Amino acid sequence: MSAIALVGIVFTVSRRFTSDRSEMLLLSFAAGVLLATVFLELLPEGVARADGNGNVFLATLAAMIGFFFLERFLHGFHVHEDSRAVASRTLVLIGDGAHNFIDGIVIAASFLASPSLGIATTVAVCAHEIPQEIADYAILVRGKLTPRRALLLNFLSGLTSLLGVLVCFWLEDLVVAHLSWFLTATAGMFIYIAASDLIPELHHPRYRGQWIYSAPFLLGIALMGILSRVVGTRH
């Protein structure tokens, strides 16, 4: 699953994928994927695991507040294009690292239940990780990273899934008991990234009137919806 982060290599073989137009199309797709992941996977799964504990959404709010102050720190209170790009890439690496960590926990917990469930869960996670990693790669490239460096950092953030597996085996009862809070916190991270950094970029004056940038946004949502329904990504 960690190796899926290398899917961005497809976009390093051609310069056309690094043009401003292509980057905006990928960012639009990324926004759709992140929001769909939140509302079709993370929050429903978090609520289901919370057993009616409405306080679990405090983790979502806390994550959004935490990312707000983190972004203010990264900007250094000087908001301009370069600082926003740096903040976006930093936030997405943190958010994706947390997401992959949780995926590792979920996979390990599934194998603890039964090998067949573990295999099915791994396939499901990998299916929804492909568009997720493409989206992350697009954000990193937009964050002023070279394609190769974006690929490397995206792969390193994917390795947190291995850490999640180890933590689950070491602290099985504790981790599984609080998994709903991890899920809803990750949802807060992704909501903030999409709503604060990606979607506003699509409304930038130089892109107004170009409705083509709306298509990848809807495509990202539709793709995650199909994967969630067909593959069964709710673990």
C-alpha positions, -999 to 999 in steps of 0.1 A, spaced: 0 0 0 29 23 8 43 17 -27 10 32 -42 24 66 -33 48 61 -63 18 64 -87 29 100 -93 58 86 -114 33 85 -143 32 123 -142 70 127 -142 76 112 -177 60 141 -195 64 179 -191 29 185 -201 17 173 -166 37 201 -149 21 230 -168 -1 255 -149 -32 243 -167 -25 206 -158 -16 215 -122 -50 233 -118 -68 203 -133 -51 180 -108 -57 204 -79 -94 205 -88 -94 167 -88 -75 166 -55 -102 188 -38 -129 165 -50 -111 134 -38 -103 149 -4 -139 160 3 -154 127 -10 -129 108 12 -141 128 42 -179 125 37 -180 90 21 -154 72 42 -138 89 72 -167 105 89 -192 76 84 -166 51 96 -157 73 125 -193 76 136 -200 39 132 -170 31 154 -180 58 180 -211 39 190 -232 70 193 -206 92 210 -213 126 195 -182 140 211 -161 123 185 -166 153 162 -145 173 187 -115 157 170 -126 170 137 -129 206 151 -96 203 169 -78 191 138 -92 221 118 -82 245 145 -48 230 148 -42 232 110 -54 268 111 -27 278 135 -1 256 118 -8 274 86 -5 308 102 28 297 116 40 285 82 29 317 65 47 337 90 18 361 88 30 371 53 3 358 29 16 355 -7 16 328 -33 48 311 -24 40 309 13 5 294 5 22 268 -17 46 258 11 18 257 36 -4 235 13 23 209 7 32 208 44 -4 203 55 -11 177 29 20 157 40 8 158 76 -28 149 67 -18 121 43 7 108 68 -20 106 95 -44 90 70 -19 64 60 -11 57 96 -48 50 103 -50 28 72 -22 7 85 -40 4 119 -72 -6 101 -54 -32 79 -36 -47 109 -68 -48 130 -86 -66 101 -59 -93 99 -62 -97 137 -98 -106 131 -92 -130 102 -67 -133 73 -96 -132 47 -109 -99 62 -74 -85 62 -69 -93 25 -102 -78 16 -95 -47 36 -61 -43 20 -75 -44 -15 -102 -19 -6 -77 5 10 -54 2 -21 -83 10 -44 -91 43 -28 -54 52 -22 -47 54 -59 -67 86 -66 -57 99 -32 -20 96 -39 -25 112 -74 -42 141 -56 -14 144 -30 12 144 -57 -5 172 -76 -6 193 -44 31 188 -37 41 198 -72 19 229 -69 38 235 -37 69 243 -57 85 209 -53 102 192 -83 83 161 -95 111 138 -82 111 154 -47 73 153 -46 74 116 -55 99 109 -27 81 129 0 48 113 -10 63 79 -7 78 87 27 44 98 40 30 65 27 54 46 49 35 58 80 11 29 72 38 5 83 41 24 115 3 21 120 6 -17 116 33 -19 142 15 4 166 -17 -17 162 1 -49 171 19 -33 201 -11 -13 215 -40 -32 200 -66 -26 226 -58 11 231 -56 20 194 -87 2 183 -106 17 212 -99 52 200 -99 46 162 -130 67 157 -112 98 171 -83 92 147 -107 89 118 -127 121 125 -95 140 132 -81 130 98 -114 142 83 -109 176 99 -74 178 83 -87 170 49 -116 194 51 -93 222 60 -68 214 32 -96 213 6 -117 242 18 -88 266 28 -61 259 3 -74 241 -28 -109 254 -36 -99 291 -31 -71 285 -57 -97 274 -82 -115 308 -77 -83 327 -84 -90 357 -108 -68 343 -135 -89 312 -137 -124 327 -136 -147 317 -164 -128 285 -171 -155 260 -162 -133 232 -173 -116 233 -139 -149 222 -123 -150 189 -142 -120 172 -123 -136 183 -90 -168 164 -98 -148 136 -113 -128 132 -80 -160 130 -60 -176 106 -84 -146 83 -85 -144 80 -48 -181 74 -46 -179 46 -71 -149 30 -53 -166 34 -19 -197 16 -33 -182 -11 -55 -150 -20 -36 -165 -14 -1 -139 10 13 -157 13 46 -136 -11 66 
